Amino acid sequence: MVEKQKEKVSASEEAVSMFLGLAIVIAIIAIVFNYFQRRKGDVEVPGTVSEVVGSPTPINLGTNGEKTVSDDEHIVKKGESLWLIAAYYYGNGDYWTNLVTANNIKNPNVISAGQKLILPKNVKNLDAEETYVVTKGDHLWKIALEKYGDGFAWTKIWQANRGKIGDPDILAVNTVLTIPK
């Protein structure tokens, strides 16, 4: 009788081992498949351009050193980002905030292939630091959203103005803040 019980336990151990081995083989196959899918380029990587953006658009310098472009609009292509589009048309990806403002984009991290963007003719010179005078009701998140199109950038403003701002939650009206580029 003890022999039969040992055989049953041995058979169930073999079944468990077989299922665990099968699970491991399936996991390895899934990992290898995923690896080759990424290598093949089927998986989109944010912020990359997978196709040619188009013919170059001339960049001109206007009066006051502002850059101007000759085209009025751009159709977003697969894999593009606002930063890449700004770098292409204006020669500097940091000009992406001008695209956000001109196109009233609520979330600059979400643009779609086929979306039409207005290209502003005159863009701010982002090489110079800006100043901002605090008004009633202002807070760093609101200012960062206005200046950068990203509320999370409030820390950049706070770091640049540590001598003027003690508590980042409290801004004194008429304080002149430096807005870093």
C-alpha positions in Angstrom: 0.0 0.0 0.0 2.8 2.3 0.8 4.3 1.6 -2.6 1.1 2.7 -4.3 1.0 6.0 -2.4 4.7 6.6 -3.3 3.8 6.0 -7.0 0.9 8.5 -6.8 3.1 11.2 -5.1 5.8 10.6 -7.7 3.3 10.9 -10.6 1.8 14.1 -9.2 5.4 15.5 -8.7 6.1 14.7 -12.3 2.9 16.5 -13.5 3.8 19.6 -11.5 7.4 19.6 -12.8 6.0 19.2 -16.4 3.7 22.2 -16.0 6.4 24.4 -14.5 8.8 23.4 -17.3 6.1 24.2 -19.9 5.5 27.6 -18.2 9.2 28.5 -18.3 9.4 27.5 -22.0 6.4 29.7 -22.9 7.9 32.6 -21.0 11.2 32.3 -22.8 9.5 32.1 -26.2 7.5 35.3 -25.3 10.7 37.2 -24.3 12.5 36.1 -27.5 9.5 37.1 -29.6 9.2 40.5 -27.9 13.0 41.1 -28.5 12.8 40.4 -32.2 9.6 42.5 -32.6 11.5 45.5 -31.1 14.5 44.9 -33.3 12.3 44.7 -36.4 10.9 48.1 -35.6 7.3 47.1 -35.2 7.2 48.7 -31.7 6.9 52.5 -31.8 9.5 54.5 -29.7 8.2 57.9 -28.6 10.1 60.9 -29.9 11.5 59.2 -32.9 10.8 59.9 -36.6 10.3 56.7 -38.6 9.9 58.5 -41.9 11.3 61.6 -43.7 9.7 64.7 -42.4 9.7 66.6 -45.7 11.7 69.1 -47.7 13.5 71.7 -45.7 11.8 75.0 -45.0 14.0 78.0 -45.1 14.6 79.8 -41.8 14.9 83.6 -42.0 15.8 86.2 -39.4 13.3 88.9 -39.0 13.7 92.3 -37.4 14.7 92.1 -33.7 16.4 88.8 -34.4 13.2 86.7 -34.4 13.2 83.7 -36.6 10.5 83.4 -39.2 9.4 80.4 -41.5 7.9 80.6 -44.9 5.3 77.8 -44.5 2.1 78.2 -42.6 1.3 74.7 -41.4 2.7 71.2 -40.8 0.9 67.9 -41.0 2.2 65.6 -38.1 3.7 62.4 -39.3 4.0 59.1 -37.4 6.6 59.2 -34.7 7.0 63.0 -34.6 7.0 65.1 -31.4 6.6 68.8 -31.0 10.2 69.1 -30.1 11.3 67.4 -33.3 9.0 69.6 -35.4 10.3 72.7 -33.8 13.9 71.6 -34.2 13.2 70.9 -37.9 11.5 74.2 -38.7 13.2 76.6 -36.3 16.6 74.9 -35.8 15.9 74.6 -32.1 13.7 72.0 -30.4 13.2 74.3 -27.4 10.8 76.3 -29.6 8.2 73.6 -29.2 6.3 75.8 -26.7 5.6 78.3 -29.6 3.8 75.4 -31.3 1.8 74.6 -28.2 0.7 78.3 -27.8 -0.1 78.8 -31.5 -2.2 75.6 -31.7 -3.9 75.8 -28.3 -2.6 72.3 -27.4 -3.9 71.2 -24.0 -1.5 68.3 -23.6 1.8 68.7 -25.4 2.7 65.1 -24.9 -0.2 64.0 -27.1 -0.2 64.8 -30.8 -1.5 62.5 -33.6 -0.3 61.6 -37.1 -2.3 63.6 -39.6 -2.9 66.5 -37.1 -2.5 69.9 -38.7 -0.3 72.3 -36.8 -0.1 76.1 -37.5 3.6 77.2 -37.6 3.9 80.6 -36.1 5.8 83.0 -38.2 7.6 84.8 -35.4 8.9 82.8 -32.5 10.3 83.9 -29.2 14.0 84.0 -28.8 14.5 81.3 -26.3 18.2 81.9 -25.9 17.5 84.9 -23.6 16.0 84.5 -20.1 12.6 86.0 -19.6 11.1 87.8 -16.6 7.7 87.4 -15.2 5.9 89.7 -12.7 3.7 87.8 -10.2 0.1 88.9 -10.1 -2.7 88.1 -7.7 -3.7 84.4 -8.0 -0.4 83.3 -9.6 1.3 80.1 -8.5 4.3 78.3 -9.9 2.3 75.5 -11.6 0.2 78.1 -13.5 3.3 80.1 -14.6 5.2 77.0 -15.7 2.1 75.8 -17.7 2.0 79.2 -19.4 5.7 79.5 -20.1 6.6 75.9 -20.8 3.4 74.2 -21.6 4.2 71.8 -18.7 3.1 72.5 -15.1 5.7 70.0 -13.8 8.4 72.5 -14.9 7.5 74.7 -11.9 10.7 73.4 -10.2 12.8 75.0 -12.9 11.3 78.4 -12.0 11.6 77.8 -8.3 15.3 76.7 -8.6 16.1 79.8 -10.6 14.4 82.1 -8.1 15.4 80.5 -4.7 16.6 83.8 -3.4 13.2 85.5 -4.1 10.9 82.6 -3.2 11.1 81.1 0.3 8.1 78.8 0.1 7.2 77.6 -3.4 3.5 77.6 -2.4 3.5 81.3 -1.6 4.3 84.0 -4.2 4.3 87.7 -3.3 2.5 89.9 -5.8 4.9 92.1 -7.9 7.8 89.8 -7.4 9.9 89.7 -10.6 10.8 86.1 -11.4 13.4 84.9 -13.8 12.1 82.3 -16.2 15.0 80.1 -17.3 15.2 79.1 -21.0 
